[in-house]
């Protein structure tokens, strides 16, 4: 473990977070930039979900997991309570795997 690197990264993270609090009222960001930041956060979330849903290690995860994610996304879109979204997604994946779908 390279401790100076860890400490430098921790200090940088702390400084960035502190800068956000200190500069909140001093810096004005145009509405267009705020929109791009929102879109960037959405794109990162979609990329994370896609990577987790479609890959396992270095290969394709099979069809059961993406189907479960799709059912969960549909349930969330229909405003189903979060616990039920998770249960539906897990049940879909488990059911498909029970039926032999990889």
N, C-alpha and C positions, 0 to 999 in steps of 0.2 A: 504494500500500500504506500502510495506516494503522498504523505501527509501534507507537505506544502501545497500541493495541487488541491487537495480536499479543502484545506483552510482558505485558499484563495477563491475557490468556487463558492464556498459558504459566505465569505465576506462580500463577494460580488452579488450574490443573490440577496443578501441582507440590504446592501446598498441600493439595489434596484427597487426593492419593496419600500424602503424608506423614502426614496426619491418620489415614488408615487404618492405617498402620504404628504410629504413636504411640499411638492409642487402642484398638488391638486388644484388649488385656486389661482395659481400664478400662470399656468400654461393653458392656453385655449387650443384645442384641436379642432380643425374644421369638421363639419358634419360628414363630408365625403370620406375623410380619413377614419372617422369613427365607424362608418358603414363598412369600410374595408377591414377594419379590425374585427368587427362582428362576423363578417363573412369568413375571415381567416380562422377564427375560433371554431366556427361551424365546420369548415373544411378539415381542420385537424381532428375534430371529434368524429367525423365521418370516416376519415382515414384510419383512425384507431379502431373503430368498430369493424370496418371492412377487413383490416389486418387480423383482428382477433377472430372474426367469423370465418374467414376463408383459409387461413393457414394454421398449420400445426407443425411447429419446428421449421423445417425448410420446405415442406410440401403442402399439398392441398388437404384440407381437413375432412373432406367428404361432404355429402349433401345434407346430412342430418343437422349439422350445426348451423349452416346458413338458413335452412328452413326454420329452425327454432328462432333465429334472430329475426327473420321476416315476420313470423307470427307475433313475436314480441313487439316489433315495430308497428305492426298493424294494430295490435291491442293498445299500444301507447297513443297512436294517432287517434284511435276511437275514444280516448280519455278514460280507459279502464284504470282502476287503482293499481299503483305500482306493484304491490305484492302479487296481484293477480297477473300482471304482465310477466313477472319473473316466473311464476308457476306455469303459465301457459307456454312460455318459451322453453322452459326445462322439460315440461311434459311432452311437447312436440318433439324435441330432440331425443328424449329417452324413448318415446314410442317408435320413432323411426329407426332408431338403433336396435330396438327389440325386434322389429320386423326385418332386420337385416340390411337396412340402408346404411352404408358406411358414413 
